[in-house]
Amino acid sequence: MNFNIYNPIKKKNIIKLLTGKLNNTKYNGINGISNVGNNFNWTGNDLAQANLFCYGKLSFNPNLNIKNLLNEWIILSFNKNYHVVNNIKTIMKNSWYNYENYTSPLGLNGMYDNKTHYGPNIDDSEYNSNGLYHNSNNKSLGINRYKQKKSCIHQYSKYNRKIFSNHITCPEKFLLFFHNLPYNYILKSKKTIIQHIYDVHFSGVKTILINIYLWNKLKKHISFKIFDNVKKRLKKQYINACEWRDQINSYFYKKSGIKDKFNRKIY
């Protein structure tokens, strides 16, 4: 979780936004959307409750340390056992970024099924048939939004719009959302875009396997009902991540004709 206001050069605290000092605005506020339902634990996955807890605490005091909040939530929800705290913290701290990696690398999003908004459907008829999201061909991928007169890029401040409009200064996590670039474009990691796509999809699956291993170590330390619920969710996430890996990697391999340099199996 990251509650800092994004700025490519300098991160400003959310308090400055709420007090109007960030954008010189008179009326300011904060709101959030939570997917609570009829599940016995409200959120379906017990670990997802941390989002509600941290959001509520940070709404009242944005200066709170997110790492301390996560520790507090784990202890209140489970117990203070060393393995419980450390394993759950390890599982959760990179969960958002790992999900982004295997579903929307470098900001290349919208490759999901339009009806369910869940599994991969790379050329969904409504979104991607007209190149609205990945806009890929055999040479390049991504959207040149800075060239579009009605693009969302024009909703940003002049300062941020200038940064997003240049592929050199655009943060790489948003790169393909704002720019169309060749598959062999070199990232700051020295990897090509296509190799990065391959790598994060393979690493995404690996990370979930590690999370399953860490969770299984906690069987004796937490209630069976919670343990079993999260175990099933992690197993389902592993299946989903494999599906994303196989479909996305295969799609862009066929588009680009560029092999994975590690010769991993791409279906």
N, C-alpha and C positions, 0 to 999 in steps of 0.2 A: 504494500500500500504506500502511496506517495501523495501527501496532501500539500506539497509545495506547488506554488503557481509556476508554470513552466516559462522560462525565459532562456533563449539560446545562449546568452552571455552570462546572465546572473539570475539566480533563483531568488525570488522575493516571497516573503512569508505571506500566507493567506490572510493574516490580520490586515496587511496593507490593502488587500483587495476589499475586505469587508468594511474597512474604515474609509474607503474611497481614495486613499492616498496613492494607490497603484495607477489608476486611470483617471483620477480627478473626477470622480462621480459622486453624486449626492445620495442616491438611493442604492443600497447594496444589501445582499443577503446570501444565504446558503441553503441549498436543498439537496435532497438525495432520493434515489429510487431504490427500494428494497424489494426483493422477490420472496417475500414471506408467504406461506400458504398453509395448508391444512396438515402438513407433516407433523409428526409428534415432536420434532425438534425445530419447527418453524421453517428452517432453511433447506431441508432435505439432507444436506451434508452437514454434520455437526461442526466441521471446521469452518464452514461458511459463516457461522454465527459471529466470528471474530470481526467481520466487516461491520456488522451492526453495532457491536460494542465499541470499536475504535471510532467509528463515525460519530456516535453519540458523545463520546468523551472529547473528541477533537472539536466538535461543534461548540462546546462550552469553553474549551481552552486549546486553541490551535498550537500553543507552545509546547504541549506535551510531547515527549519523546516516543516515537512509534515503536521502537524496540522494547521500551519499558512497558508500553501498553500491551504489546503482544505477550510479554512475560506475565503480566497481571491477568490477562484473559485466560491464558493456559492454566495458571494456578487456580483461579476461581472456577474454571470449568472442569478441570480434571484433578490435579493435585500438584504438589511441589517436588515430586520425585525427579531426580536429576535427569534420568533417561526420558521421562515424559516431556519435560520442559525442552530439552535440547533436541530431541527427535522431532517433536511437533514444530518447533521453531524452524528447524532445517527444512522440513517439508513445506512450510508455508511461506518462508521468506522470498523464495523465487518462483512461487506458483503462478503468479500473474505473468511474469516475463516468459516463463516456460510455455504457457498457453499461447501467448502472443507469437512466440517463435515458430510453433508448428501450425498456426492458423493464419497469421498475417505478418510474415517476416518483412522487415524494412518498410512496413506500412502498406504492404500489398494485401488489401483486405477484400471482403465481399465475396470470397470464394466458397460460400456456404450455400446450403439448400434454401431457396427463398421461402418455401412453405413452412419449414420447421425452424429455420435459423440455427441449425444444429450441426449436422454432418457436412462434409465437403460436397460441393456441386460446382465445379470450377467454371463451367460455361453456362451457368444458370440463365435461362432464356430472358428473364426480365432485366437482370442487371448487367450481365457481361456480354450479351450478344451484340450490344452497341459499344462495347469497350468502356463501360462506365467505371470499372475497377481495375482489373489487371492489364487490360489492353495489350495483350502479348501477341507477338508474331515470331517468326523464326530468327529475328535479329535482336529484338529488344522487348522490354516490358515496363509497365508503369504508366502514369498519367502526367502529361505536361499541363498541370492545372493553372500554372502561372500565365499560360497563353489563352485561357478561357475567360471571356469577359464576365460571365456570371458564376465563376468558380468560387468555391468557399474560401479560397486564398484571399479574396478581396474583403473578407469579413474581419481579417486580422488588422492590427495596428500597422501603420506604415513601416515602423521599425521591424516588426516580425515578418511582415509581408516581404520585405526586401531580403531577409535571411532565408525564408522558405523558397523564394523564387530563384535562388542560385543553388545549383546542385552541389557546389563546393562548400557552402556555408550551411546548407540544410542539414539538420541532425539526421543521422543515418536511420534512426528508428522510424522516420517519416519519409525517407528518401523516395520510395516508389509511389507513395501517395501523391507526391507533388511533381515527380519527374519521370519521364520515359528514358531509360538508359539501356545500353547494350548489355547482354548477358556477361560479357567479359570485362565490364567496368570494374576497376579495382577499388575496393573499399579500404578504409583506414586499417583494417585488420590484415591487409595485403591479400585478402581473398577476393576472388571474382564474385559478382552478384550470384551467379548460378551455383557456385560452390558453397556460398553462404546458405542458400536455400536448401541445398542437399544436407549440409552439416547440421543446421538447426532442427531439421525434421528428424534426423537420426538421433541427435542429442536429446530432443524432446521426449522420445520414447525411452531412452536410457535413464533420464532423470526420473521418470515415473516409476521405472523398475526399482531405482534406488529408494524412492519414497515408499513403495510397497514393502521393501526390505526393512526400512526404518520403522514403519507402522507395525509390522508383524512382531517386532521386538517388544512392543508395548502390551501384548496380549494379557500378561499377568498383572499389569499395573493400572488398568482402567476397566470400567464395566463392560461386560460382554456385549450389551446392546449397542453401545457407542462404538466399540471396537469392530463389531461385525458390520455396522452401517458404513463406516468409513472404509473398511476393507473392500466392501462391495463397490463403493464409489470409485476407489482407486483402480480396481480391476476394470471397471467400465471405462475409466479414463485411459487406461493402457490400450484397450481395444480401439477406442476412438482415435488416440494418437497414432496408432499403427495405420489406421485407415487414412488419416490425413497425410502421414508420411508417404505411404504407397501411392496415393492418388496424386498428390501435389508434385512429388519428385518425378513420377512417371510422366505426368503431363508436361512439365517443363523440360524434361529430358527429350521427349519427342518433339517439342517445339524447337528447342535450341540445337539438338543433335550433339550436345557437349556432354561427355562422360564424367562421372564422379571420379576424381583423381585417386580415391582410395579403393575404387573398384567394388564398392558395396553393391548389393543386389538392389536394383530398382525395377520394380515390377512393370 
